[in-house]
Amino acid sequence: MVQIQEITNFANEKGLIISKDALEELSQQTDWKVILEELGKEDNPIVNKEALSKRMVKTKFSGVNTEVEIRKTRFNAYVKDRTPNFRIMGEYDVTGKSHCEGKKEDFLRLFRSKYKLISSMLKERHNLTPIAIKDLKGVAKNENIDVIGMVNRKWTTKNNHIAFEIEDLEAKCVVLVMEKEKELMKKAEHVLEDNVVGFKGVKIGDDFLILKEFYWPDTPIGSPKLLDEEIYTGCTSDFHIGGNTFLEGPVKKWLEYLNGKNLAGKKLDRVGRMQYLFVVGDNVAGIGVYPGQFDELKIKDLFKQYEAFEEVMLQIPEYVQVFICPGQHDAVRRAEPQPAISKEFCPRLHQMKNFHFIASPSWVETEGLKNLIYHGPSIHDLISSVSFLDMDHPQEGMIELLKKRDLMPKYGGRNPYVPEERDYMVIKEVPDFVWIGDMHHNGYSTYRSTTIINGGTWEAQTDFQKKIGHHPTPGVFPMVNLKNRQISEVYFMREGLEKEVSAK
């Protein structure tokens, strides 16, 4: 550790006044003289920890120090003096509220809560008039009837019919999809264990229905909400900093782009209108996430991985409001809902006013628009359970979750869940935007009034992805114009390529 008095004397020579917390931080830096010399060139003689963080001049992307000059944005961005309008919807964020003990009663409460929340949505559908399953006994045979149930079991009969055992809070029954009903058989593939679904059918017995139609809680049909002003939101995810496949070069180009370097005209104007950025999980490679990972790491210390992540984030212009959620590789619990990354791992970013650490899933309202932010691991279980989804189209998996109004479509798969006191995985509101990651593949869609964005990755194709034939789309940065929901893609693996894409 550098002697405090030595730093103080050097600062006095430069005419700088250092706060106690900044002095402690500098004493940990081997290049403190370079940092103070840079700070001495600025007009403000006060050096607090926030000013110090903005002027750190070493970056550790791949474990090798590289000189990077970090300065405030070089151009007069449109939103630089514009007041941001956002609200983190804390009622949907598990951070600091996890008190689950993992008892049987906790799981029972979770599934009852899920049933009550989603069944209440189904009851609002005009074409569904459900009765309680226990009341089937009072209905005449061959009469049309509606029920709502959580799928307890699904199987194929010896005659190739599909059967569901469903239950509500008081009783169970069996619903049968006849093999000759080809359209219903296709729809039946969408129904998984633990889904809460509306069933319209014909009573055959006191606990037996022949299905006529399925109903999901779904989101209402409506037009996307638009702003009167041209403001942009960006999305990125899956940096995996610290791994040997992290793409340092494209990330540096991305940071230069955000700061307006070598841009002009429409491109410069557009990046200067980006006021919000969602960073959607797997920010670092992590340690011991999967067998043999340690040998694939360039930075083998978790805290140093987060130091390198901070160095990247600190180069984002100070007028951009950045919202960071965790993923499976981050230093939070693996099970969902995942709380926000703690101050212990990102102390400098936690002190910055424009950085906000949120849970996965979580909700943020920006400019009156509701954003659902979710890293997306449950989509893996969804894809592995059906034949009509794949990793190259992650937005299609998210549409399935919107129809189900549930981010926990199936319990007991690869993705674990914590039975919290309240259900954070049911999609209780209708989001204007859903921002996801995890699949390492950019994807966009609009479902009814909701626009879905997958932010891609900054990691090259891994050996595992090669084995399963998955081709990621690294280095592609999407930005959405909130005035018309037009998406602009900027490519940093291919120099200078930008294009507008549709979220159909």
C-alpha positions as CSV (number, residue, x, y, z in Angstrom):
1,M,0.0,0.0,0.0
2,V,1.3,3.5,-0.9
3,Q,2.0,5.8,2.0
4,I,-1.0,8.2,2.5
5,Q,1.3,11.1,3.2
6,E,3.1,10.6,-0.1
7,I,-0.2,10.8,-2.0
8,T,-1.3,13.9,0.0
9,N,2.0,15.8,-0.7
10,F,1.7,15.0,-4.5
11,A,-1.9,16.1,-4.5
12,N,-1.0,19.4,-2.8
13,E,1.6,20.0,-5.5
14,K,-1.1,19.6,-8.1
15,G,-3.5,21.9,-6.2
16,L,-5.9,19.0,-5.5
17,I,-8.1,18.4,-2.4
18,I,-8.7,14.7,-1.8
19,S,-11.6,13.3,0.2
20,K,-10.9,10.5,2.7
21,D,-12.6,7.7,0.7
22,A,-10.8,8.8,-2.5
23,L,-7.5,8.8,-0.6
24,E,-8.1,5.2,0.6
25,E,-8.9,4.1,-3.0
26,L,-5.8,5.8,-4.4
27,S,-3.6,4.1,-1.9
28,Q,-4.6,0.8,-3.5
29,Q,-3.5,1.9,-7.0
30,T,0.0,1.4,-8.3
31,D,-0.6,4.1,-10.9
32,W,-2.0,6.8,-8.5
33,K,0.4,9.5,-9.8
34,V,-0.9,9.1,-13.4
35,I,-4.5,9.3,-12.1
36,L,-3.8,12.5,-10.1
37,E,-1.9,14.1,-13.0
38,E,-5.0,13.5,-15.2
39,L,-7.3,14.9,-12.5
40,G,-5.0,17.9,-12.1
41,K,-5.8,18.9,-15.8
42,E,-9.5,19.4,-14.9
43,D,-11.0,22.6,-13.5
44,N,-12.5,21.0,-10.4
45,P,-9.8,20.7,-7.6
46,I,-12.1,18.5,-5.4
47,V,-11.3,14.8,-5.7
48,N,-14.1,12.6,-4.3
49,K,-14.7,8.9,-5.0
50,E,-17.1,9.6,-7.8
51,A,-14.6,11.9,-9.6
52,L,-11.9,9.4,-9.0
53,S,-13.9,6.5,-10.5
54,K,-14.5,8.5,-13.7
55,R,-10.8,9.1,-14.1
56,M,-9.3,5.6,-13.5
57,V,-7.0,5.1,-16.4
58,K,-6.3,1.4,-16.3
59,T,-8.5,-1.2,-17.8
60,K,-8.2,-5.0,-17.2
61,F,-10.4,-6.5,-19.9
62,S,-8.4,-9.7,-20.3
63,G,-6.1,-9.6,-17.4
64,V,-3.6,-7.4,-19.2
65,N,-3.5,-3.7,-18.3
66,T,-4.2,-1.5,-21.3
67,E,-4.1,2.3,-21.2
68,V,-7.5,3.8,-21.8
69,E,-8.4,7.5,-21.5
70,I,-11.7,7.9,-19.8
71,R,-13.3,11.3,-20.2
72,K,-16.7,12.8,-20.3
73,T,-18.5,12.6,-23.6
74,R,-16.8,14.3,-26.5
75,F,-19.9,15.7,-28.1
76,N,-23.0,17.7,-27.1
77,A,-25.4,14.8,-26.8
78,Y,-29.1,15.6,-27.1
79,V,-30.0,14.0,-23.8
80,K,-27.0,15.3,-21.9
81,D,-29.0,18.1,-20.3
82,R,-32.4,16.3,-20.5
83,T,-33.8,15.1,-17.2
84,P,-34.4,11.3,-17.3
85,N,-37.8,10.1,-16.2
86,F,-37.6,6.6,-14.7
87,R,-38.8,4.6,-11.7
88,I,-37.5,1.2,-10.5
89,M,-40.6,-0.7,-9.6
90,G,-39.4,-2.0,-6.3
91,E,-42.6,-4.0,-5.6
92,Y,-41.4,-6.5,-8.3
93,D,-37.7,-6.7,-7.2
94,V,-36.7,-9.5,-4.8
95,T,-33.4,-7.7,-3.7
96,G,-33.3,-7.5,0.1
97,K,-36.7,-9.3,0.5
98,S,-35.7,-13.0,0.3
99,H,-36.7,-14.7,3.6
100,C,-37.5,-18.2,2.2
101,E,-36.5,-21.2,4.3
102,G,-37.2,-23.8,1.5
103,K,-39.8,-25.7,3.6
104,K,-42.7,-27.7,2.1
105,E,-45.1,-24.9,3.1
106,D,-43.1,-22.4,1.1
107,F,-43.4,-24.4,-2.1
108,L,-47.1,-25.0,-1.4
109,R,-47.6,-21.2,-1.0
110,L,-45.7,-20.5,-4.2
111,F,-47.8,-22.8,-6.4
112,R,-51.1,-21.6,-4.8
113,S,-50.0,-18.0,-5.4
114,K,-49.2,-18.8,-9.0
115,Y,-52.6,-20.5,-9.5
116,K,-54.5,-17.6,-7.9
117,L,-52.7,-14.9,-9.9
118,I,-53.0,-16.5,-13.3
119,S,-56.5,-18.0,-12.8
120,S,-57.7,-14.4,-12.0
121,M,-56.3,-13.3,-15.4
122,L,-58.1,-16.2,-17.1
123,K,-61.4,-15.3,-15.4
124,E,-61.3,-11.9,-17.1
125,R,-61.5,-13.6,-20.6
126,H,-64.9,-13.0,-22.1
127,N,-65.0,-16.4,-23.8
128,L,-64.3,-18.4,-20.6
129,T,-66.9,-19.0,-17.8
130,P,-65.1,-21.5,-15.5
131,I,-66.5,-23.5,-12.7
132,A,-64.6,-25.1,-9.8
133,I,-63.4,-28.6,-10.6
134,K,-65.3,-30.0,-7.6
135,D,-68.5,-28.7,-9.1
136,L,-68.2,-31.0,-12.2
137,K,-70.2,-33.6,-10.2
138,G,-73.3,-31.4,-10.4
139,V,-73.1,-30.9,-14.2
140,A,-75.0,-33.2,-16.6
141,K,-73.0,-35.7,-18.7
142,N,-72.2,-34.4,-22.3
143,E,-72.7,-30.8,-21.2
144,N,-70.2,-28.2,-22.3
145,I,-68.1,-26.8,-19.4
146,D,-65.1,-24.6,-18.7
147,V,-62.5,-25.1,-15.9
148,I,-59.2,-23.6,-14.9
149,G,-56.4,-25.8,-13.7
150,M,-52.7,-26.1,-13.1
151,V,-51.3,-29.0,-15.1
152,N,-50.1,-31.7,-12.6
153,R,-49.2,-34.4,-15.2
154,K,-49.2,-34.8,-18.9
155,W,-48.9,-38.1,-20.9
156,T,-49.7,-39.8,-24.2
157,T,-52.2,-42.7,-23.9
158,K,-51.9,-46.1,-25.6
159,N,-54.3,-44.8,-28.3
160,N,-52.1,-41.7,-28.9
161,H,-54.4,-39.3,-27.2
162,I,-52.9,-36.6,-25.0
163,A,-54.1,-36.5,-21.4
164,F,-53.7,-33.9,-18.7
165,E,-54.3,-34.2,-15.0
166,I,-55.2,-30.8,-13.8
167,E,-56.0,-29.4,-10.4
168,D,-57.3,-26.2,-8.7
169,L,-57.2,-25.4,-5.0
170,E,-59.7,-28.1,-4.1
171,A,-60.0,-30.9,-6.7
172,K,-58.5,-32.7,-9.7
173,C,-59.8,-34.0,-13.0
174,V,-58.5,-35.4,-16.3
175,V,-58.7,-33.6,-19.6
176,L,-58.3,-35.7,-22.8
177,V,-57.2,-34.3,-26.2
178,M,-58.4,-36.8,-28.9
179,E,-55.8,-37.9,-31.5
180,K,-58.1,-37.1,-34.4
181,E,-58.3,-33.4,-33.3
182,K,-55.1,-32.4,-35.2
183,E,-55.2,-28.7,-34.4
184,L,-55.8,-29.3,-30.7
185,M,-52.9,-31.9,-30.7
186,K,-50.6,-29.2,-32.0
187,K,-51.8,-26.7,-29.3
188,A,-51.3,-29.4,-26.7
189,E,-47.5,-29.3,-27.2
190,H,-47.6,-25.7,-25.8
191,V,-49.0,-26.9,-22.5
192,L,-46.4,-28.0,-19.9
193,E,-46.5,-29.3,-16.4
194,D,-47.2,-26.4,-13.9
195,N,-48.9,-24.2,-16.5
196,V,-52.2,-22.6,-15.5
197,V,-54.6,-23.0,-18.4
198,G,-58.2,-22.5,-19.2
199,F,-59.9,-25.7,-20.6
200,K,-63.2,-25.7,-22.6
201,G,-64.6,-29.2,-23.0
202,V,-67.4,-31.7,-22.7
203,K,-68.1,-33.6,-19.5
204,I,-67.8,-37.3,-19.9
205,G,-67.5,-38.2,-16.2
206,D,-67.4,-36.5,-12.8
207,D,-63.7,-36.0,-13.1
208,F,-63.2,-36.4,-16.9
209,L,-63.5,-33.9,-19.8
210,I,-63.0,-34.2,-23.6
211,L,-61.2,-31.0,-24.7
212,K,-62.6,-28.6,-27.2
213,E,-60.2,-25.6,-26.7
214,F,-57.3,-24.3,-24.7
215,Y,-57.1,-20.7,-23.3
216,W,-54.1,-18.8,-22.0
217,P,-54.2,-15.8,-19.7
218,D,-52.2,-13.9,-22.5
219,T,-51.8,-10.2,-22.9
220,P,-54.5,-8.0,-24.2
221,I,-54.6,-6.9,-27.8
222,G,-53.5,-3.2,-28.2
223,S,-51.3,-0.8,-30.0
224,P,-47.7,-0.1,-28.8
225,K,-47.3,3.1,-26.7
226,L,-45.1,5.7,-28.3
227,L,-43.3,8.8,-27.1
228,D,-43.7,12.2,-28.8
229,E,-39.9,12.7,-28.5
230,E,-37.1,10.8,-30.2
231,I,-35.4,9.1,-27.3
232,Y,-33.5,5.8,-27.5
233,T,-33.1,2.8,-25.2
234,G,-30.2,0.4,-25.7
235,C,-29.8,-3.2,-24.7
236,T,-26.8,-5.5,-24.2
237,S,-26.0,-8.6,-22.3
238,D,-23.6,-11.5,-21.7
239,F,-20.2,-9.9,-21.6
240,H,-18.7,-12.9,-19.8
241,I,-15.7,-10.7,-18.8
242,G,-12.8,-12.8,-17.6
243,G,-13.4,-15.7,-19.9
244,N,-11.0,-16.6,-22.8
245,T,-13.7,-16.0,-25.4
246,F,-14.5,-12.4,-24.2
247,L,-14.3,-10.1,-27.2
248,E,-12.2,-7.2,-25.9
249,G,-11.7,-5.5,-29.3
250,P,-15.4,-5.1,-30.2
251,V,-16.3,-3.9,-26.7
252,K,-13.7,-1.1,-27.0
253,K,-15.3,-0.1,-30.3
254,W,-18.7,-0.2,-28.7
255,L,-17.5,2.2,-26.0
256,E,-16.0,4.5,-28.5
257,Y,-19.3,4.5,-30.4
258,L,-21.3,5.4,-27.2
259,N,-18.9,8.3,-26.7
260,G,-19.4,9.5,-30.3
261,K,-15.9,8.8,-31.5
262,N,-15.6,9.1,-35.4
263,L,-19.4,9.6,-35.7
264,A,-21.2,12.3,-37.6
265,G,-24.7,13.2,-38.9
266,K,-27.5,10.8,-38.2
267,K,-25.3,8.3,-36.4
268,L,-24.0,10.9,-34.0
269,D,-27.4,12.3,-33.4
270,R,-28.9,8.9,-32.6
271,V,-26.3,7.8,-30.1
272,G,-26.7,11.2,-28.4
273,R,-30.4,10.5,-27.9
274,M,-29.8,7.2,-26.0
275,Q,-30.8,7.9,-22.4
276,Y,-31.4,4.4,-21.1
277,L,-29.3,1.2,-21.3
278,F,-30.3,-2.2,-20.0
279,V,-27.4,-4.6,-19.3
280,V,-29.1,-8.0,-19.0
281,G,-26.9,-10.4,-17.1
282,D,-23.9,-12.7,-17.3
283,N,-21.7,-9.7,-16.8
284,V,-18.7,-11.7,-15.9
285,A,-17.6,-15.3,-16.6
286,G,-17.8,-16.3,-13.0
287,I,-15.9,-19.0,-11.2
288,G,-16.9,-22.7,-11.1
289,V,-20.1,-22.2,-13.0
290,Y,-19.6,-25.4,-14.9
291,P,-17.0,-28.3,-14.7
292,G,-13.6,-27.4,-16.1
293,Q,-14.4,-23.7,-16.4
294,F,-11.4,-22.6,-14.4
295,D,-9.1,-23.6,-17.2
296,E,-11.0,-21.4,-19.7
297,L,-10.6,-18.2,-17.6
298,K,-8.2,-15.4,-18.3
299,I,-9.1,-13.7,-15.1
300,K,-9.3,-16.4,-12.4
301,D,-10.3,-14.1,-9.5
302,L,-14.0,-13.2,-9.3
303,F,-13.4,-9.8,-7.7
304,K,-10.9,-8.9,-10.5
305,Q,-13.5,-10.0,-13.1
306,Y,-15.9,-7.4,-11.6
307,E,-13.1,-4.8,-11.5
308,A,-12.7,-5.3,-15.3
309,F,-16.5,-5.1,-15.7
310,E,-16.5,-1.8,-13.8
311,E,-13.8,-0.4,-16.1
312,V,-16.0,-1.1,-19.1
313,M,-19.1,0.4,-17.5
314,L,-17.3,3.5,-16.3
315,Q,-16.6,4.5,-19.9
316,I,-20.3,4.8,-20.7
317,P,-21.3,8.5,-20.9
318,E,-22.5,9.8,-17.6
319,Y,-25.9,11.0,-19.0
320,V,-26.9,7.4,-19.8
321,Q,-29.0,5.7,-17.1
322,V,-27.7,2.1,-16.9
323,F,-29.7,-0.7,-15.3
324,I,-27.7,-3.9,-14.6
325,C,-29.3,-7.2,-13.7
326,P,-27.6,-10.5,-12.9
327,G,-27.4,-13.9,-14.8
328,Q,-26.3,-17.4,-13.9
329,H,-22.6,-16.5,-14.2
330,D,-22.9,-13.5,-11.8
331,A,-22.1,-13.5,-8.1
332,V,-25.6,-14.0,-6.9
333,R,-27.6,-17.2,-6.2
334,R,-28.2,-19.4,-9.2
335,A,-32.0,-19.9,-8.4
336,E,-34.6,-17.4,-9.5
337,P,-35.6,-14.8,-8.8
338,Q,-32.0,-13.5,-8.6
339,P,-31.3,-10.5,-6.4
340,A,-29.2,-7.6,-7.6
341,I,-25.4,-7.8,-7.7
342,S,-24.2,-6.4,-4.4
343,K,-21.9,-3.4,-3.6
344,E,-19.2,-5.9,-2.5
345,F,-18.5,-6.8,-6.2
346,C,-19.1,-3.4,-7.9
347,P,-18.3,-0.7,-5.3
348,R,-17.5,2.0,-7.7
349,L,-20.6,1.6,-9.9
350,H,-22.8,1.4,-6.8
351,Q,-21.6,5.0,-5.9
352,M,-22.4,6.3,-9.4
353,K,-25.8,8.1,-9.7
354,N,-26.4,6.8,-13.2
355,F,-25.9,3.1,-12.4
356,H,-28.7,1.0,-11.0
357,F,-28.5,-2.6,-9.9
358,I,-31.7,-4.5,-10.2
359,A,-32.9,-8.1,-9.8
360,S,-33.7,-10.7,-12.5
361,P,-36.6,-10.5,-13.2
362,S,-37.3,-6.8,-12.4
363,W,-39.4,-3.9,-13.7
364,V,-38.3,-0.4,-14.6
365,E,-40.6,2.4,-15.8
366,T,-38.9,4.8,-18.3
367,E,-40.8,7.7,-19.8
368,G,-44.0,6.1,-18.7
369,L,-43.2,2.8,-20.5
370,K,-43.0,-0.4,-18.4
371,N,-39.9,-2.5,-19.0
372,L,-39.6,-6.1,-17.9
373,I,-35.9,-7.0,-17.5
374,Y,-35.1,-10.7,-17.3
375,H,-31.8,-12.6,-18.1
376,G,-33.9,-15.4,-19.5
377,P,-32.7,-18.9,-18.3
378,S,-36.2,-20.3,-18.0
379,I,-36.4,-20.1,-21.8
380,H,-33.8,-22.9,-22.0
381,D,-36.2,-25.3,-20.2
382,L,-39.0,-24.1,-22.4
383,I,-37.0,-24.8,-25.6
384,S,-36.0,-28.3,-24.4
385,S,-39.6,-29.2,-23.7
386,V,-41.1,-28.4,-27.1
387,S,-40.2,-28.9,-30.7
388,F,-41.2,-25.5,-32.1
389,L,-38.6,-23.3,-30.4
390,D,-34.8,-23.0,-30.7
391,M,-32.0,-20.9,-29.3
392,D,-31.6,-18.9,-32.6
393,H,-35.0,-17.3,-32.0
394,P,-35.1,-16.4,-28.3
395,Q,-37.8,-13.8,-28.9
396,E,-40.2,-16.6,-29.8
397,G,-39.6,-18.3,-26.5
398,M,-40.4,-15.0,-24.7
399,I,-43.7,-14.7,-26.6
400,E,-44.6,-18.2,-25.1
401,L,-43.9,-16.8,-21.7
402,L,-46.0,-13.7,-22.3
403,K,-48.9,-15.9,-23.4
404,K,-48.6,-18.0,-20.2
405,R,-48.0,-14.7,-18.2
406,D,-45.3,-16.7,-16.4
407,L,-41.5,-16.6,-16.3
408,M,-41.5,-20.0,-14.4
409,P,-43.3,-22.1,-17.0
410,K,-42.1,-25.5,-15.7
411,Y,-40.7,-26.4,-12.3
412,G,-38.1,-29.2,-11.8
413,G,-36.1,-28.6,-15.0
414,R,-32.5,-27.4,-15.2
415,N,-33.4,-23.9,-13.9
416,P,-34.0,-23.7,-10.1
417,Y,-36.5,-21.5,-8.4
418,V,-36.8,-20.2,-4.8
419,P,-40.3,-20.3,-3.2
420,E,-40.4,-16.7,-2.0
421,E,-43.2,-15.2,0.1
422,R,-44.5,-13.5,-3.0
423,D,-44.4,-14.6,-6.6
424,Y,-41.9,-12.6,-8.6
425,M,-42.1,-14.8,-11.7
426,V,-45.7,-14.3,-12.7
427,I,-46.0,-11.5,-15.3
428,K,-48.5,-9.4,-13.3
429,E,-48.6,-6.4,-15.6
430,V,-48.4,-6.0,-19.4
431,P,-44.9,-4.8,-20.3
432,D,-44.3,-2.3,-23.1
433,F,-40.8,-3.8,-23.5
434,V,-39.2,-7.1,-22.5
435,W,-35.4,-7.1,-22.4
436,I,-33.7,-10.5,-22.3
437,G,-30.3,-12.1,-22.8
438,D,-28.8,-15.5,-22.1
439,M,-29.2,-17.1,-25.5
440,H,-26.2,-15.1,-27.0
441,H,-28.4,-14.5,-30.0
442,N,-30.0,-11.1,-31.0
443,G,-33.7,-11.4,-31.6
444,Y,-36.6,-9.0,-31.9
445,S,-40.3,-9.3,-32.0
446,T,-43.5,-7.4,-31.2
447,Y,-46.3,-9.4,-29.6
448,R,-49.5,-7.4,-29.4
449,S,-48.4,-4.2,-27.6
450,T,-45.1,-5.6,-26.3
451,T,-41.7,-5.3,-28.0
452,I,-39.2,-8.0,-27.2
453,I,-35.4,-7.4,-27.5
454,N,-32.6,-9.9,-26.9
455,G,-29.3,-8.0,-26.5
456,G,-27.0,-10.7,-27.8
457,T,-23.5,-11.2,-26.4
458,W,-19.8,-10.1,-26.3
459,E,-18.5,-13.6,-26.2
460,A,-17.3,-15.6,-29.2
461,Q,-18.7,-19.1,-29.9
462,T,-17.8,-21.5,-27.2
463,D,-16.9,-25.1,-27.5
464,F,-20.2,-26.2,-26.0
465,Q,-22.1,-24.0,-28.6
466,K,-20.1,-25.6,-31.4
467,K,-21.1,-29.1,-30.1
468,I,-24.8,-28.3,-30.1
469,G,-24.7,-26.4,-33.4
470,H,-25.6,-23.0,-31.9
471,H,-24.3,-19.9,-33.7
472,P,-24.3,-16.8,-31.5
473,T,-24.4,-13.2,-32.8
474,P,-21.7,-11.4,-30.9
475,G,-20.9,-7.7,-31.1
476,V,-24.4,-6.6,-32.2
477,F,-25.9,-3.7,-30.3
478,P,-29.6,-2.9,-30.6
479,M,-31.1,0.6,-29.9
480,V,-34.8,1.3,-29.9
481,N,-36.4,4.6,-30.9
482,L,-39.1,5.1,-28.3
483,K,-41.0,7.5,-30.7
484,N,-41.7,4.7,-33.3
485,R,-40.1,1.5,-31.8
486,Q,-37.8,1.3,-34.8
487,I,-34.7,-0.8,-33.9
488,S,-31.2,0.1,-35.1
489,E,-28.5,-2.5,-35.0
490,V,-24.9,-1.5,-34.8
491,Y,-22.3,-4.2,-35.6
492,F,-18.9,-4.1,-34.0
493,M,-17.5,-7.3,-35.4
494,R,-17.9,-5.8,-38.9
495,E,-16.6,-2.2,-39.1
496,G,-19.1,0.5,-39.7
497,L,-22.2,-1.7,-40.4
498,E,-25.5,-0.4,-39.1
499,K,-29.0,-1.3,-40.2
500,E,-32.6,-0.9,-39.1
501,V,-34.5,-4.0,-38.4
502,S,-38.2,-4.8,-37.7
503,A,-39.6,-6.3,-34.5
504,K,-42.4,-8.1,-36.2
